[in-house]
Amino acid sequence: MGKGGGGHFSGTRGSSSSKSINKIINGAKETTRPIGKARNLEKSGGYKKALEDFSSLNPNSTKSISTKYGDGKFGVLEDGTTISVRPGSKTGGATLEIKIPGKRLIKIRY
């Protein structure tokens, strides 16, 4: 995928989770480094937008989490995908992390 792609991923084919995730990453700027373990994307909107995107995925169960980057939320989607959102990260911005079983971790910075 090239810069500015956003694009789609081949995750859980046809599930409502994959469609919702594609909707969130569509139009996000690709910032993944060739040696990185995670797929990195950038969007605007800060923590407020990150929380909106987290909620739009309709996790089955959520819980509050505390990280060194601030308090956030963790949830599990119907297909086993885990998601978390936090107000900060090592690189500075609010982050939504999406871990699809058997796939590369997706980190969206806001």
N, C-alpha and C positions, 0 to 999 in steps of 0.2 A: 503494500500500500504506500502511496506517495504522500507527500506533505499536503495538509489540508483536506485529506480524504474523509476521515470519519468512517464512512463505509459500513459494511456489514461484516458480521463474523459468522463462521459456520459452527454454531453452538448446538443447542437442543432444537433440532429442525422442527419448525412448525409450532412450537409451544408458544403460549402467550407470553412467557418470560422472554424468549429470544426476540419476539416482535417488539416488546416493550424496551428491551435493552438496545435494540437497533434504533429505535426512535430516539432514545437518549443520546446515543453516540453519533447519530446523523448530524453532520455539519461541524462536529468537534474537530479541532486541529490536532493532527497526528504529531506527537513529539517523541515517539519511541526511538530509543537508541539501538543500534545493531547488536550491542553486547548485553542489553538489558534483559532481565528475566520477565518483566511485565510489559504489557502494551500500555503506553502512556498517551493520554489525550488531554486537551485543554478546552475549557468552555468558560464563558463569563458568567457572573451572577453571584459569586461568593457562596458562603455557607447556606444562605437562604435558598438559593437555587439547588445546591447539592441536596438539601433536605427535601425539597419538592421532588427532585428526581428519585431519591430514595423511596419516598412515599408512593410515587407513581408506579413503582414496581409491585406494590401490594404484597409485601412479605407476609407469610402466614404467621410467623411469630417474630416478635421484636423484643429486644432488651437494650437497656442503657449500658454503655461501655465507657470506661475511663482509660484514656491513653495519655502518653506524655505530651501529645499534641492537643489535648482537650477532651471534653466529654462528647460522646457521640452515640450512635445507635448501630445495632447489629440485627440482621434479619435473615430468614431463610425463605427462598421462593419455592413454589410448588414442585419444581423439577430438581430440587436439591442445591441449586445455586445459592451461594451465600453472598450477602452484601453488607457493607458497613460504610458509615459516613462519619467524618470527624471534621472539626473546624480548622485544623492545621495539619501540616506534614513537614517532613525534613526539608522539602523544597519550598515550604511556606504557605501554600494555598489550601483551602478546604478541599477534601478529597472524598470521592465516592469510589469504593473498591468493589469489584464484581469478580467472584471466583466461580466459574462454571466448572463442574467436575470434569477432570481430564483435559482441561483447556488452560491456556495462558491467562494469568491474572490481568485484569483490566483496571487501570487507575485513571480516574478522570479528575483533573485538577480544575478548580474554579477560581 
